[in-house]
Amino acid sequence: MDTIKMLVDGAWDAVWTVSETDSKSHPLKQLIVDKNSLNYYDISGGEIIARQQLEPVYHRNGIAYAITRECLLNKKSIKGDRTGALVIKGEYISIDTEWDLDLVEFILSRNNKC
């Protein structure tokens, strides 16, 4: 509901829920392998020595997307010119596979025993 409220109240084209990306997965720490040769995905990554040098980055977590009708039908996009970010803090599990569902069932069964 917060996503829809933000969309309407902020006059956004779209609002996405996002989560802060762990510094271990920061884009400047990503690598590519080409014919067994290791390189930085982004050449700026070579300048990063400590995680404290990294600016916070966010990834879409898929919890919610709110999009105006105009943005979706006229711009044919889920991200308009003005897209707001609703930052989600804390843990969540994205259920995309049977394994994810098994994990949730395990966590719920463990929590119910407490």
Backbone bond lengths (Angstrom), bond angles and torsions (degrees), N, CA, C in turn:
res aa  C-N    CA-C-N  psi(-1)  N-CA   C-N-CA  omega(-1)  CA-C   N-CA-C  phi
1 M - - - 1.441 - - 1.525 111.71 -
2 D 1.347 117.12 -34.92 1.463 120.15 179.10 1.522 110.91 -60.67
3 T 1.333 116.59 -34.26 1.459 120.95 -178.73 1.526 110.41 -65.56
4 I 1.320 116.92 -44.70 1.466 121.00 179.85 1.520 110.39 -67.06
5 K 1.325 117.00 -42.80 1.471 121.15 178.44 1.521 110.26 -59.82
6 M 1.320 116.55 -43.28 1.463 120.90 179.34 1.533 110.39 -64.07
7 L 1.326 117.40 -40.30 1.463 122.17 179.22 1.524 110.59 -59.67
8 V 1.325 115.83 -48.59 1.461 121.25 -176.44 1.528 111.09 -72.50
9 D 1.333 117.05 -49.63 1.466 120.77 -175.46 1.524 112.98 -69.05
10 G 1.321 117.33 -29.56 1.463 120.42 -176.36 1.506 114.77 -96.86
11 A 1.333 117.05 -0.34 1.465 122.01 -178.32 1.528 111.55 54.51
12 W 1.323 115.82 41.77 1.460 121.55 177.41 1.531 109.53 -83.66
13 D 1.335 116.51 157.99 1.470 121.41 169.70 1.525 109.32 -77.28
14 A 1.333 114.77 -34.64 1.462 121.03 -179.22 1.522 108.45 -155.99
15 V 1.319 115.62 158.25 1.469 122.24 173.27 1.522 106.59 -135.79
16 W 1.319 115.90 130.14 1.465 122.02 177.90 1.517 109.02 -116.32
17 T 1.317 116.62 146.16 1.458 119.79 169.27 1.525 107.44 -85.57
18 V 1.327 114.79 137.18 1.464 121.35 -179.05 1.523 109.35 -135.54
19 S 1.319 115.22 159.98 1.463 121.74 175.50 1.521 108.11 -129.38
20 E 1.321 115.44 149.89 1.460 118.61 177.29 1.527 108.89 -67.65
21 T 1.317 115.67 136.72 1.457 121.87 -179.83 1.519 109.25 -83.25
22 D 1.318 116.26 131.71 1.462 121.45 176.72 1.525 108.83 -57.71
23 S 1.322 117.02 139.84 1.467 120.53 -177.16 1.528 112.16 -59.18
24 K 1.329 117.90 -23.55 1.470 120.44 177.42 1.526 111.10 -64.85
25 S 1.324 116.69 -26.06 1.465 121.24 -178.27 1.526 112.25 -107.87
26 H 1.313 117.33 16.62 1.458 121.85 -178.51 1.531 110.21 -59.83
27 P 1.335 117.87 141.11 1.471 120.37 -178.76 1.531 114.05 -55.07
28 L 1.323 117.67 -33.62 1.465 119.56 -179.18 1.524 112.60 -74.96
29 K 1.329 117.39 -7.28 1.469 120.61 176.47 1.529 111.75 -103.07
30 Q 1.329 116.55 2.06 1.465 120.48 -178.59 1.527 110.74 -80.18
31 L 1.322 114.63 148.63 1.459 121.78 -176.17 1.522 110.33 -125.98
32 I 1.319 115.41 159.53 1.456 121.05 171.51 1.523 108.04 -124.93
33 V 1.323 115.59 149.39 1.459 121.44 176.72 1.521 106.87 -117.88
34 D 1.319 116.13 122.88 1.457 121.81 179.07 1.521 108.26 -130.31
35 K 1.321 116.71 111.03 1.470 122.15 -178.42 1.525 111.04 53.95
36 N 1.326 115.60 47.92 1.469 124.34 179.53 1.526 113.95 67.63
37 S 1.312 117.66 6.68 1.466 121.73 177.66 1.529 108.74 -98.52
38 L 1.323 116.33 131.09 1.458 122.38 -176.89 1.522 110.03 -97.66
39 N 1.331 116.12 130.44 1.463 122.07 177.95 1.522 109.37 -140.15
40 Y 1.327 115.30 161.02 1.459 120.20 174.39 1.523 109.29 -74.41
41 Y 1.318 116.63 139.92 1.460 121.58 174.98 1.528 109.30 -62.12
42 D 1.316 115.97 -41.99 1.465 123.08 176.69 1.524 106.50 -117.03
43 I 1.318 118.04 125.25 1.472 119.96 -175.17 1.525 112.61 -59.47
44 S 1.326 117.89 -23.18 1.467 120.98 177.02 1.523 111.62 -65.61
45 G 1.324 117.33 -18.21 1.460 121.47 179.84 1.512 112.94 -60.30
46 G 1.319 117.44 -27.38 1.459 121.26 179.28 1.517 113.18 -65.36
47 E 1.325 116.96 -19.24 1.466 121.24 -179.08 1.530 112.44 -86.61
48 I 1.331 117.32 -11.18 1.464 121.43 -177.12 1.521 109.71 -85.85
49 I 1.321 115.29 120.32 1.458 120.91 178.33 1.526 109.99 -108.73
50 A 1.326 116.88 -40.84 1.469 121.51 -177.94 1.527 109.72 -126.04
51 R 1.335 116.17 148.86 1.467 120.28 -178.98 1.526 112.19 -61.60
52 Q 1.332 117.01 -22.64 1.464 120.49 179.64 1.535 111.30 -65.57
53 Q 1.314 117.59 -17.12 1.463 121.39 178.58 1.528 112.22 -80.11
54 L 1.310 116.76 -12.24 1.461 121.07 -173.70 1.525 111.91 -85.51
55 E 1.315 115.61 133.28 1.461 121.40 172.59 1.530 107.84 -77.81
56 P 1.323 118.36 145.95 1.469 119.15 177.03 1.534 110.55 -60.78
57 V 1.324 115.81 138.07 1.460 121.86 173.08 1.525 107.74 -127.02
58 Y 1.309 115.44 160.65 1.459 121.33 -175.00 1.525 109.82 -128.24
59 H 1.319 115.29 154.58 1.461 120.71 175.55 1.525 108.39 -127.46
60 R 1.312 115.07 150.19 1.465 117.75 176.84 1.519 107.87 -72.73
61 N 1.327 114.80 132.96 1.461 119.31 -174.96 1.529 112.79 -101.96
62 G 1.314 117.80 -7.36 1.461 120.65 175.09 1.517 115.37 77.42
63 I 1.329 117.40 5.46 1.467 119.36 179.44 1.526 110.19 -64.77
64 A 1.342 116.57 -45.14 1.468 119.24 179.42 1.522 110.77 -154.97
65 Y 1.314 114.15 143.63 1.459 123.02 170.46 1.520 106.06 -128.81
66 A 1.314 116.93 129.95 1.461 121.17 173.29 1.525 106.34 -120.15
67 I 1.325 115.86 128.12 1.457 120.88 -173.52 1.523 108.19 -136.58
68 T 1.324 116.55 137.21 1.458 118.49 176.22 1.528 109.56 -71.34
69 R 1.294 114.70 154.83 1.471 120.84 178.11 1.525 109.77 -59.38
70 E 1.330 116.31 -43.19 1.467 121.00 -179.07 1.528 111.14 -60.10
71 C 1.311 116.19 -44.32 1.461 120.26 -179.02 1.527 110.53 -62.14
72 L 1.301 115.75 -45.41 1.465 120.36 -176.60 1.531 112.01 -69.69
73 L 1.327 117.41 -46.89 1.461 120.47 -174.81 1.527 113.72 -84.36
74 N 1.325 117.35 -42.36 1.465 119.97 -176.15 1.526 112.84 -85.42
75 K 1.323 116.62 -42.50 1.470 119.74 -179.72 1.526 111.58 -90.34
76 K 1.336 115.37 -12.05 1.469 121.70 -179.16 1.527 111.61 51.63
77 S 1.333 113.59 47.60 1.461 120.25 -176.51 1.523 109.96 -145.25
78 I 1.326 116.27 149.82 1.464 119.63 171.81 1.524 110.34 -94.75
79 K 1.339 116.86 -3.91 1.462 121.73 176.27 1.518 107.56 -127.12
80 G 1.305 115.76 106.93 1.452 119.99 -179.14 1.516 112.09 -82.64
81 D 1.330 114.66 -168.39 1.465 120.26 177.96 1.525 110.91 -66.76
82 R 1.324 115.91 -31.91 1.468 121.37 178.70 1.521 108.47 -120.69
83 T 1.322 115.51 99.66 1.465 120.53 179.96 1.518 109.29 -115.85
84 G 1.320 115.89 124.56 1.457 121.60 179.56 1.522 111.15 -91.49
85 A 1.317 115.20 155.06 1.465 121.75 179.37 1.523 109.52 -115.88
86 L 1.317 115.91 123.96 1.460 121.64 172.31 1.522 106.07 -102.37
87 V 1.327 116.36 107.03 1.464 121.55 -175.25 1.524 109.57 -79.42
88 I 1.327 115.51 124.30 1.460 122.86 178.66 1.521 107.96 -100.19
89 K 1.316 115.97 124.30 1.467 120.65 177.71 1.521 108.41 -102.89
90 G 1.306 115.95 155.10 1.453 119.62 177.32 1.513 112.26 96.05
91 E 1.313 113.83 -177.69 1.464 121.03 -175.78 1.525 111.26 -91.14
92 Y 1.290 116.04 148.36 1.458 122.77 174.22 1.523 107.04 -153.74
93 I 1.307 116.32 160.94 1.460 120.77 176.46 1.517 107.85 -122.32
94 S 1.299 115.94 124.10 1.452 122.10 175.61 1.527 107.75 -87.02
95 I 1.315 116.59 118.40 1.465 120.35 -176.69 1.528 108.88 -94.02
96 D 1.329 114.57 101.59 1.460 121.42 179.53 1.527 112.67 -117.50
97 T 1.319 116.57 -20.35 1.465 120.47 -175.75 1.528 109.63 -133.64
98 E 1.321 115.51 169.78 1.468 119.70 175.25 1.519 110.72 -62.40
99 W 1.324 116.91 -35.89 1.464 122.01 177.68 1.530 109.98 -59.17
100 D 1.327 117.14 -43.80 1.464 121.04 178.37 1.527 110.54 -60.59
101 L 1.317 116.62 -42.09 1.463 121.09 179.11 1.525 110.84 -64.72
102 D 1.331 117.15 -42.00 1.468 121.04 176.30 1.527 110.76 -60.63
103 L 1.322 116.15 -40.19 1.464 120.89 179.38 1.526 110.79 -62.31
104 V 1.325 116.92 -45.11 1.467 120.96 178.63 1.522 110.40 -62.00
105 E 1.328 117.26 -44.20 1.467 120.56 179.06 1.526 110.91 -61.34
106 F 1.326 117.05 -40.08 1.463 121.03 177.71 1.530 110.82 -63.11
107 I 1.308 116.76 -46.79 1.471 120.85 -179.35 1.523 110.26 -62.33
108 L 1.327 117.21 -44.40 1.467 120.37 179.43 1.521 111.51 -63.68
109 S 1.328 117.37 -41.11 1.470 119.51 179.56 1.523 110.79 -66.40
110 R 1.313 117.29 -37.34 1.467 121.26 178.01 1.527 110.63 -66.78
111 N 1.316 117.20 -41.92 1.469 121.17 179.95 1.522 111.86 -67.99
112 N 1.324 117.53 -32.22 1.469 120.88 179.61 1.520 112.25 -72.10
113 K 1.327 117.68 -18.82 1.468 121.32 179.29 1.521 111.92 -81.67
114 C 1.307 116.95 -13.98 1.473 120.65 -177.43 1.509 111.76 -77.65
